[in-house]
Amino acid sequence: MSTRLTLAIQEHFEKLSPSERRLATLLVDRADDLLAYSASEMAAMAGVSKATAARLFRSLGYADFNEVKLQARQERNLAPPFQREVDTLPPPARGAPSLSQHLHAEVDSLTRTFETLRGDTLREAAALVAGAPRLWLLGLGLDEGLARFVRPQLARVRPEVFTLEAPGGLWAEALALTAARDCLLVVQTQPRVPLLDALLTHAAATRMPIVAVVDIRNVAWARRSAQVVLPVIGASAEHAYSAMAGASMLHLLVQHVAERLGERARQRQAGVHAIRRELDEGS
């Protein structure tokens, strides 16, 4: 995956033309395949011209596609040791990482996530989450766990926090509970499923502001529906995918929401603590 290319696309996406956006989205979605295709082939897959591809690369600060491929090759060679082992060793030789390898991969994912995060983007996300009458949390598959992880933290600092879920697959009934001025906080760190596209399309059509915490490979996709996108870079291995960067981003967002709400957040947190003491005393 070419991280720097993805970040450049994220930074310039709003300024690109519609045809350039199509190619940029393809480059993000197929980042792992950059070294396998030429600029003409990538342009053809996106349904744009070679001239559009040339303009896009110049807009992103590259001389041409060869420079993009050179950077992708350098990033691959500089990947953390554990990631290189997973990519190159045959399946029988693969095994669990050592403690140092695991720590290196986790620290690397957190560092790359937050060294590129802009403060104004985080503040904009906190403003939407803090200001909505009701807040809905959405995470599908394994990301449902992250949505449930952050819900009580947000409920300590603001009221009306709900998980958007549909037991039995009754998503139409679940979406009917939402309203235009509500805010939807989407967590998507795992490979996305088609249902998520449909849910976000509906939310956007309902004029419900969307804040998305997504894997960096899905930033361009998330920008189609979300007002604010907070990218995260996760550490992956042969048998598992770390959600550490996603959980950390959500933790940081809660703190900025609390700061935005100020005294209201402090009063609510005090009330929650008082209820907890009552429950502890009665047990």
HELIX and SHEET records of a PDB file:
HELIX    1   1 THR A    3  HIS A   12  1                                  10    
HELIX    2   2 PHE A   13  LYS A   15  5                                   3    
HELIX    3   3 PRO A   18  ASP A   29  1                                  12    
HELIX    4   4 ALA A   31  ALA A   36  5                                   6    
HELIX    5   5 ALA A   39  ALA A   46  1                                   8    
HELIX    6   6 LYS A   50  SER A   59  1                                  10    
HELIX    7   7 PHE A   65  ASN A   77  1                                  13    
HELIX    8   8 PRO A   81  THR A   88  1                                   8    
HELIX    9   9 PRO A   91  ALA A   93  5                                   3    
HELIX   10  10 LEU A   99  PHE A  114  1                                  16    
HELIX   11  11 GLY A  119  GLY A  131  1                                  13    
HELIX   12  12 ASP A  143  ALA A  155  1                                  13    
HELIX   13  13 PRO A  167  GLY A  169  5                                   3    
HELIX   14  14 TRP A  171  LEU A  175  1                                   5    
HELIX   15  15 PRO A  194  ALA A  205  1                                  12    
HELIX   16  16 ILE A  216  ASN A  218  5                                   3    
HELIX   17  17 VAL A  219  ALA A  222  1                                   4    
HELIX   18  18 MET A  244  LEU A  261  1                                  18    
HELIX   19  19 GLU A  263  GLY A  282  1                                  20    
SHEET    1   A 5 VAL A 161  THR A 163  0                                        
SHEET    2   A 5 LEU A 135  LEU A 138  1                                        
SHEET    3   A 5 CYS A 183  GLN A 188  1                                        
SHEET    4   A 5 ILE A 210  ASP A 215  1                                        
SHEET    5   A 5 VAL A 228  VAL A 232  1                                        
END                                                                             
